Structures are given as C-alpha cells and as structure tokens.
Amino acid sequence: MNLLKEYSIQNTWRDWERYLEKLPLDQNQIVYDLGCSIGTVSHLLAKETKQVTGFDNDKALLEIANKGKENNCKFVNANIFTLDPNKLEKCDGIWMSFALAYMQNPDLFIAKWTKCLNSNGWFAIVDIDDLFSGHLPENNKFLKEIKDFECTSEKSKVYDFKIGGKIKLLMEKNGLEIIVAEENWYDIELNFSGNANKNVIENWQARLERMIHLNNHFGEDYGEFCDMFINSLSSEEHVANGCVKFYIGIKK
Ligand SMILES: C[S@@+](CC[C@H](N)C(=O)[O-])C[C@H]1O[C@@H](n2cnc3c(N)ncnc32)[C@H](O)[C@@H]1O
C-alpha cells in the first residue's frame, strides 16, 4: 500500500464532520488548512466559509487536492514551517490536523501562525499522543522500548509522537483561549477500544512497514514487535486512551 492510498483510506475514517461541528464557522471567513494533504478538510471547510487555502509541501498530494475543488478553495505548495505567514492575508480560522507533530519547533510555529489570525479568529489543532505506547497495557513486554522510541523521536525534532499532550499549553502560551478541549477524541483507527476491524489492521500494518526509524530502533526484534502490536489491536481487550487530542483556541 503506498502513502497516497493510506491517506485516502484514513480520510474515510476520520469522520471530519464531527470535528467541523465544533468549529465556529461562518460564510464570511477566510480559512487556512496547514498540512492539507489531499485536501479533504479544505473541501469541507470551503462549503461553509468564504475562502479556504490549503498548504502542503507534497506536490503529489496537492494534485489530488486540486481535483474537483470548489471555486473558493485553492492549494499552495509550500513549507508551512519556513513560510512567513505575515506575508499572507490575515485569516479568520486555521485548521491543522495531524501535521503539528512534523514541526521542528511547534511553539514558534503556533506563535507565527497565530499572528496571522484576525482577532476572535479560531485555531483548531488535532494530533496524536503516544501513538504506539497508548495502545499497549502497562505490563506489555515492549512498552518501555516503544516509549524510549517515542522519546527519541521527540528529541530528534523529526516527528513528535507526544505532541498531543503539549498542544493545549502551547496554544494558551500563545494567547489563544481554549473553547474546545477533547483529550480523548474517538477515532476508529487511532483512538478506539476493543478489536480493530480488518481494514484498520491493514492500514496499521502498512504504517509499520514504512516506519524505517522504528524498524531500526527495534533491530532484529522488529518482526516480533509488529506481530505483538497487531495482535494487541486485534484483541477485544485492547484499550486506547487519549491517543488523539483536539483543541480549538480563540485569539483574544
Ligand atoms: C499525516 S498528514 C495529515 C494530513 C491532513 N491534514 C489530515 O489530517 O488528513 C501530514 C501532512 O503534513 C504535510 N507536511 C508535513 N510537514 C510539512 C511542512 N513542513 N510543510 C508543509 N506540509 C507539511 C505532509 O505532506 C502531509 O500531507
């Protein structure tokens, strides 16, 4: 399964309407979607606002995003970490789902983009927290090792598997008043209890196959770790707690 297929399937599971119901949207708003990928949320936002711009640095994903888009929706190929939001038109809302974990300095990132929001504008951030360890019981043989991996990745600044737990504080620190704080947001693939369905398991298998750093971390034990992880997700005893967090802050 390639990344494009993985992202397309994941989008069908996200149930974006549930998120959008929480946003203070109106038809006069200019909205930015940061790390928009194939543009699914941008398209939905465009139906309820005046103008949506999705930003991503992956050309292939943006080509999909551009297909069948609404007249009030456009996509820009840009690195959202280095792009200077001061050079953009001010906006009324910023959507960022599952992309903050990639930012080398999330504090600076939120500070920069908050400046581009009009007063009373909203900033919505969704991201994962303890993506792997959050699915395993306390007595799991690999728990310490997977937590070590998540910490190493956090320190490397390449991808922060623990970003979810930091979002609220970072938003507040940057002058955003939290109006929605969902610490344990249900997601059929990422934050659920009980056994995962067959398609969800296939997607997790694809994720494990492409995770080179995780593979290197476990070395010769990687096969055993993957089997154990997939078995855990397939078990009725499986419990995940807090692996997806969703916040909305208002600029005051
Ligand atoms: C996990 S996907 C999430 C996509 C989408 N927001 C969603 O929730 O389905 C992360 C997206 O962020 C984009 N991305 C990561 N780092 C980026 C950067 N520095 N500049 C622009 N886009 C970036 C990736 O290309 C990818 O499309």
Ligand as a Chemical Component Dictionary entry (heavy atoms), coordinates in Angstrom:
data_LIG
# 
_chem_comp.id                   LIG 
_chem_comp.type                 NON-POLYMER 
_chem_comp.pdbx_formal_charge   0 
_chem_comp.three_letter_code    LIG 
# 
loop_
_chem_comp_atom.comp_id 
_chem_comp_atom.atom_id 
_chem_comp_atom.alt_atom_id 
_chem_comp_atom.type_symbol 
_chem_comp_atom.charge 
_chem_comp_atom.model_Cartn_x 
_chem_comp_atom.model_Cartn_y 
_chem_comp_atom.model_Cartn_z 
_chem_comp_atom.pdbx_ordinal 
LIG C1  C1  C 0  -0.309 12.998 8.473 1  
LIG S1  S1  S 1  -0.621 14.069 7.166 2  
LIG C2  C2  C 0  -2.122 14.870 7.678 3  
LIG C3  C3  C 0  -2.869 15.407 6.527 4  
LIG C4  C4  C 0  -4.230 16.040 6.805 5  
LIG N1  N1  N 0  -4.107 17.298 7.493 6  
LIG C5  C5  C 0  -5.114 15.102 7.563 7  
LIG O1  O1  O 0  -5.417 15.377 8.731 8  
LIG O2  O2  O -1 -5.504 14.096 6.996 9  
LIG C6  C6  C 0  0.569  15.361 7.385 10 
LIG C7  C7  C 0  0.643  16.310 6.220 11 
LIG O3  O3  O 0  1.512  17.387 6.558 12 
LIG C8  C8  C 0  2.333  17.671 5.448 13 
LIG N2  N2  N 0  3.557  18.323 5.937 14 
LIG C9  C9  C 0  4.452  17.839 6.826 15 
LIG N3  N3  N 0  5.452  18.730 7.021 16 
LIG C10 C10 C 0  5.159  19.806 6.235 17 
LIG C11 C11 C 0  5.799  21.048 6.004 18 
LIG N4  N4  N 0  6.935  21.379 6.621 19 
LIG N5  N5  N 0  5.223  21.919 5.149 20 
LIG C12 C12 C 0  4.052  21.600 4.519 21 
LIG N6  N6  N 0  3.396  20.447 4.706 22 
LIG C13 C13 C 0  3.943  19.548 5.561 23 
LIG C14 C14 C 0  2.574  16.312 4.801 24 
LIG O4  O4  O 0  2.965  16.435 3.441 25 
LIG C15 C15 C 0  1.222  15.658 4.958 26 
LIG O5  O5  O 0  0.372  15.917 3.878 27 
# 
loop_
_chem_comp_bond.comp_id 
_chem_comp_bond.atom_id_1 
_chem_comp_bond.atom_id_2 
_chem_comp_bond.value_order 
_chem_comp_bond.pdbx_ordinal 
LIG C1  S1  SING 1  
LIG S1  C2  SING 2  
LIG S1  C6  SING 3  
LIG C2  C3  SING 4  
LIG C3  C4  SING 5  
LIG C4  N1  SING 6  
LIG C4  C5  SING 7  
LIG C5  O1  DOUB 8  
LIG C5  O2  SING 9  
LIG C6  C7  SING 10 
LIG C7  O3  SING 11 
LIG C7  C15 SING 12 
LIG O3  C8  SING 13 
LIG C8  N2  SING 14 
LIG C8  C14 SING 15 
LIG N2  C9  SING 16 
LIG N2  C13 SING 17 
LIG C9  N3  DOUB 18 
LIG N3  C10 SING 19 
LIG C10 C11 SING 20 
LIG C10 C13 DOUB 21 
LIG C11 N4  SING 22 
LIG C11 N5  DOUB 23 
LIG N5  C12 SING 24 
LIG C12 N6  DOUB 25 
LIG N6  C13 SING 26 
LIG C14 O4  SING 27 
LIG C14 C15 SING 28 
LIG C15 O5  SING 29 
# 
